């Protein structure tokens, strides 16, 4: 990968951005193994330490995970974490987690759903790390069942967001009248 002299990003950031783009477009899918730091350094024309820093940054962002002696893999939730689905299509803004301040019951339902989703996602990661395909499929099915069981939650969140938008528009203050022009001051020393 030739280096653009006008690109002011750090070299490791260029590598990170390229890998994120590959995840976003679906060239790298959840569970895919990334090249080693040495091979990545050769591919991108950077030092091995730069490639290692890029791999650490990807892991820090939660887009990859490493298995000692096995390699670095794309995290099962990487596409979701960068705002795309597994096929590389953008996720609609309504699928992002809202902050609900005035509806404790909806808050609780959302929190319980997210906790359970994260627990199941952890099972998927563990299965990938252990190369247990059967457990990975079982956990994936469990996640699909959870999502299906909570379709009403998605509908309630969408309705909440829609009503929030209407409430915010109706609560907007009416424009104030412009202030009256100030009278010119007289200079007492004149």
N, C-alpha and C positions, 0 to 999 in steps of 0.2 A: 504494500500500500504506500504510494508515494506521499510525501509530506507536502502540504500546501504551505508555502511561506507566509501567506496572508492569514492563515488560521492561527489565532492567538490561544487556542485551548492547549492545555498541557497534553503531552503525548499520551499519558495513561488515560486521560479523559477522552481522547479521540478513540482509543480502543474500546473503552466502556461504552461510548455513544454508538459505535458500530455494532457491538454485541446487543445492546438494547434495541437497536433498529432491527437486527436479525430476529430478535424475540417478537418485536412488534409486528413484523411482516410474516411471521410464521416459519421463517427459514430455520430457526431454532425452536424446538417444541419442548414443553415440559418433559423432564427426564432425559433429554439429550445430553450427551457428555461434551464438554468444551475441550478444546485442545490444551495440551500442557503449556506451561508458561514458556518453555523453550520453543515449542512449535508456534505458539502465538507470537513470540518475539520475532521469529523468522517471517511469519506471515505479514506482520504489520511493520517490519523493519525498525523495531525498537529494541532496547536492551532487555535482557531477561528480567531485571529488577522492575522495569517499567511494566512489563506484562504481569508480573506477580502483583504489583500494586493495583493494576486494573482488575485482576481476579479478586483481590481483597475488597475493592470498592463494590464490585458486583455482589459479593457475598454480604457486605455491610448493608447494601440496599435491599437485601432479601430476595434478590433475583436468582441467586445460585446457592448451592450448598456443596460442601466438600466432604468427601469420604476418604479418610486416610488410606493411602495405598490403592485407591480406586480412581480418583479424579474429581473433577468439579462438574456438577450437573445443573441443568436449568431447573429452578424450583417449580413445583407444580402450580403455584399461584403467580408465577412471574408475569404472564400476560395480563392478569387482572391487576397486578400491582403497577403496571405501566399504562393501564387504561385501555387494553385491548382484550378481546377474547382469544381463545386458543387458535382461531383461524386468522388472527391478525386484524380483525374488524374492530373499529373503535367501540368502546362500551358507552352506552347512552349515559348522560349525566345523571339521570334519575336512579342509576344503580349504585351511585356513590352514597356512603353513609351520611345521612343528615344529622344535624344536631337538633334535638327536640327538647325545648325548654319548658313547654307548657302542657305536656301530655305524659305524665309519669307511667301510665299503663303501657302506652306505645313504646316508651323508652325501655321499659323492662322487657317487653316482648322482643325488641330489637337486640338488646344486650344478651338475652338468653340464646337467641338464634346465633348471634355472632360468636359467643363462647362455644356453642356446640359445633358450629362450622369450623372454627379454629382447631378444636379437639380432633375432629375427623380429618382435617387437613394434616395435622401432625401424624396421624396414623398412615396417611398416604406417603408422607415424607419418609417415615420409618420403613415402610414397605419398600420404597424405592431404594433406600440405603441398604436394606438387607436383600435386595434383588428378589423379593418375594412377590411374584406377579399375582398370585392368587389373592394375597392379602391386599395388594394395591387395587385390584378389581373390586374386591369386597368393600373396601373403604370408599372407593369411587361411587359404587352403587349406594352406599350408605349416605354419601354426600348428596347424590341425586334425589334420594328419598327425602332427605331433610329439606332440600330446596322445594320439592313438590309439595311437601306438607306445609310449607310456609308461604305459599303463593298469596294467601290472604294478607300476610304481613306486607308483601311487596305492594299489593293493592292499597292497603291502609296507608303505607308510607307515601305512595303516589298521591293519594287523596289529601293527605296532610300537607304535602308540598304544594299541591294545587291551591288548597285553601289558604295556605300561608302566603302565597303570592297575591291572592285576592285581598287578604286582610292587610297585607303591607301596602297595597295600592290604595285601599280605602282609608287607611290610617295616615296616609301622607298628608302633611300639613299643607293647607292652601297657601299659595304664594303670597307673601306679605307685600303690602303696598310699598313702593319705593319711598325712602325717607324724603322729607321735604328738603329742598335745597337750603344750605346754611347761608346765613347772611354773611356778607363780607365783613371782616374785622377792620376796624379803623386803627391805624397806627397812631398811638397816642403821642409819639415824638414828632409827628409831622406837623 
